[in-house]
Amino acid sequence: MSQKKIYFFSDFHLGVPSYDESLVREKKICRWLDEIKPTASELFILGDVFDFWFEYRHVVPKGYVRLLGKLAEFTDYGIPVTIFTGNHDMWMFDYLPQEIGVKLLREPKEYDFNGSKFLIGHGDGLGPGDHGYKFIKKVFANKFCQWLFARLHPNFGISMANFWSRKSRQHTGHHDAVYLGDDKEFLVQYIKETERTRHYDYYIFGHRHLPIDKQIENSRYINLGDWIMYFTYAVWDGHKLELKKFT
């Protein structure tokens, strides 16, 4: 049997730019999951699975049944699946853990894999600057604000949120195409600051949408890219971490 591996991927943003295009990507993700299942020991999904997600008490956004069913196959088979919430789907609560058996995390977490230390998370809100977003994230994470949003009828609330999510992507999308330089890449700055007090061999993040494999001092920074343009993922075989592309 092939050696078991840990897989990392993120930023599907299912739901955009249209239903049909999102469905094509969802089917591609499921084909890839079928391909890796025989060798997978664990899956880590680093956020923004959906371009918008909000769980009302008795209502969730419709769609995505192929992906959710495929992830349930993994957990039913005994393969752990961990999802880190992203800035587009931070309003995940108990539905996915209860329905498909995933573990849900909201902050970066450290892991030890075969003696190598990893820090894993979505990546939003880390590093210097971007104070406006950090303030908005606190508002969105506030329980009272979540309660207020839940008072909106789902037809209105989800439609409004989808509209603003698309507007946000139009505003920031061009930044995803190029590497901005170490001094402007907030996750690079975060890694350098972290390394002053605590060392990790590997940092794995999403959010940035640009595949990055970069040595930073004595650590290695992997950004997983996305499944909109790049279809990239990382795999750890117990000794080596690689950034790969699914074609």
C-alpha positions in Angstrom: 0.0 0.0 0.0 1.2 3.5 -0.7 2.5 5.5 2.2 -0.3 7.6 3.8 -0.2 11.3 3.3 -1.7 14.5 4.8 -3.3 16.9 2.3 -3.9 20.6 2.6 -6.1 22.8 0.4 -8.2 25.9 0.6 -10.1 28.8 -1.0 -12.7 27.0 -3.2 -15.1 30.0 -2.9 -18.0 27.8 -4.1 -20.9 29.9 -5.2 -19.0 32.3 -7.5 -18.9 33.7 -10.1 -22.0 31.8 -11.1 -23.9 28.6 -10.2 -22.7 26.8 -13.3 -19.0 27.8 -13.0 -19.0 26.9 -9.3 -20.5 23.5 -10.1 -17.7 22.8 -12.6 -15.1 23.5 -9.9 -17.0 21.5 -7.2 -17.0 18.5 -9.5 -13.3 18.9 -10.1 -12.6 19.1 -6.4 -14.6 15.9 -5.9 -12.6 14.1 -8.7 -9.4 15.1 -6.9 -10.7 13.9 -3.6 -11.5 10.5 -5.2 -8.0 10.4 -6.5 -6.3 11.1 -3.2 -8.6 9.0 -0.9 -6.5 5.8 -1.1 -3.4 7.5 0.1 -5.0 10.1 2.5 -4.5 9.8 6.3 -5.9 13.3 7.0 -7.3 16.4 5.3 -6.9 20.0 6.2 -9.1 22.6 4.5 -7.8 26.0 5.3 -10.9 28.2 4.8 -13.2 29.9 2.3 -14.8 26.7 1.2 -17.8 28.8 0.3 -17.8 32.4 -0.9 -20.5 33.0 1.7 -21.9 30.7 4.4 -24.3 31.5 7.3 -26.0 29.0 9.4 -29.4 29.9 10.6 -30.8 27.7 13.3 -32.8 25.6 10.8 -31.5 26.9 7.5 -28.2 26.6 5.6 -27.3 27.9 2.1 -28.5 25.4 -0.5 -26.1 23.6 -2.8 -22.7 22.0 -2.5 -24.1 18.6 -1.8 -21.4 16.8 -3.9 -18.5 18.3 -1.9 -20.3 17.8 1.5 -21.1 14.2 0.6 -17.5 13.5 -0.5 -16.1 14.9 2.8 -18.6 12.7 4.6 -17.2 9.7 2.8 -13.8 10.6 4.2 -14.9 10.9 7.8 -17.2 7.8 7.5 -14.1 6.0 6.3 -12.2 7.1 9.4 -10.1 9.8 7.6 -10.1 13.0 9.8 -11.1 16.2 8.1 -10.3 19.6 9.7 -11.8 22.8 8.4 -10.4 26.2 9.4 -13.0 28.9 8.9 -12.0 31.7 6.5 -13.1 35.3 6.2 -15.9 34.3 3.8 -17.3 31.4 5.8 -16.6 32.4 9.4 -20.3 31.8 10.2 -19.9 28.1 10.2 -21.2 26.7 13.5 -22.3 23.2 14.3 -23.9 22.0 11.0 -20.8 20.6 9.3 -19.4 19.0 12.5 -22.7 17.3 13.2 -23.7 16.4 9.6 -20.4 15.3 8.1 -18.2 14.8 11.1 -15.5 17.4 10.4 -13.5 19.3 13.1 -14.0 23.0 12.9 -11.2 25.5 14.0 -11.3 29.3 14.0 -7.7 30.2 14.8 -4.3 28.9 13.6 -3.1 25.8 15.3 0.2 24.2 15.7 0.8 20.5 14.9 3.7 18.1 15.1 3.9 15.7 12.2 6.7 13.2 12.5 8.9 15.6 14.5 8.3 18.6 12.2 6.4 21.6 13.7 3.7 23.1 11.6 1.5 26.2 12.1 -1.7 25.9 10.0 -4.5 28.4 9.5 -6.5 30.4 7.0 -4.2 33.4 7.3 -6.6 36.3 7.4 -6.1 39.0 10.0 -2.5 38.0 10.7 0.5 40.3 10.5 0.7 44.1 10.6 -1.7 46.6 9.1 -5.1 46.0 7.6 -6.8 47.5 10.6 -10.1 48.1 8.8 -10.5 44.4 8.0 -9.4 43.4 11.5 -12.1 45.6 13.0 -14.8 44.2 10.6 -13.7 40.7 11.5 -14.3 41.4 15.2 -17.8 42.8 14.3 -18.6 39.7 12.3 -17.4 37.4 15.1 -19.5 39.2 17.7 -22.3 37.0 19.0 -24.8 39.9 19.2 -24.1 40.9 15.6 -24.5 37.3 14.5 -27.8 37.2 16.4 -29.0 40.4 14.6 -28.1 39.0 11.2 -30.0 35.8 12.0 -33.1 37.9 12.5 -33.1 38.6 8.7 -35.1 36.3 6.5 -32.7 33.9 4.8 -33.8 34.9 1.3 -32.8 38.5 2.1 -29.8 37.9 4.4 -28.1 35.4 2.1 -28.7 37.5 -1.0 -27.4 40.6 0.6 -24.3 38.8 1.9 -23.6 37.3 -1.5 -23.8 40.7 -3.1 -21.2 42.2 -0.7 -19.0 39.2 -1.0 -18.8 39.6 -4.8 -18.2 43.4 -4.4 -15.3 42.6 -2.0 -13.8 40.2 -4.5 -14.0 42.8 -7.3 -12.2 45.3 -5.1 -9.4 43.0 -3.9 -9.1 40.4 -6.6 -6.3 42.1 -8.6 -3.9 41.9 -5.6 -4.0 38.1 -5.8 -2.2 37.9 -9.1 1.3 39.0 -8.0 3.6 38.6 -5.1 3.9 42.0 -3.5 7.4 41.6 -2.0 8.4 40.5 1.5 7.9 43.9 3.0 4.3 44.1 1.8 3.2 40.4 2.2 1.5 40.4 5.6 1.9 36.7 6.1 5.6 36.9 5.5 5.8 39.7 8.1 3.8 37.6 10.5 6.1 34.6 10.0 9.2 36.7 10.6 7.7 38.2 13.8 6.6 34.8 15.1 10.0 33.3 14.5 11.5 35.8 16.9 9.9 34.0 19.8 8.8 30.6 18.5 10.0 28.4 15.7 8.0 26.3 13.2 9.5 24.3 10.4 6.5 24.9 8.2 3.8 27.6 7.9 0.8 26.6 5.8 -1.9 29.3 5.0 -4.6 30.0 2.5 -6.4 33.3 2.0 -3.8 34.8 -0.3 -5.0 32.9 -3.4 -1.5 32.9 -4.8 0.5 29.6 -4.7 3.7 30.5 -2.7 6.5 28.2 -1.7 9.1 30.3 0.0 12.0 29.8 2.5 11.9 32.4 5.3 15.0 32.1 7.4 14.9 28.6 8.8 11.2 28.1 8.1 9.2 27.3 4.9 6.1 29.2 4.0 3.5 27.5 1.8 0.4 29.4 0.6 -2.0 27.0 -0.9 -3.3 29.2 -3.8 -6.9 28.5 -4.7 -9.3 26.3 -6.6 -10.6 29.1 -8.8 -7.5 29.7 -11.0 -4.6 27.5 -9.7 -6.1 24.3 -8.4 -3.1 23.8 -6.1 -2.7 21.9 -2.8 0.1 20.7 -0.5 0.9 17.2 0.5 3.0 15.9 3.4 4.3 12.4 3.1 5.9 12.2 6.6 9.2 13.5 5.5 8.6 16.0 2.6 6.1 18.8 2.0 5.3 19.6 -1.6 3.1 22.2 -3.3 1.3 20.6 -6.3 -1.3 21.3 -8.9 -4.2 19.2 -9.9 -4.7 19.0 -13.7 
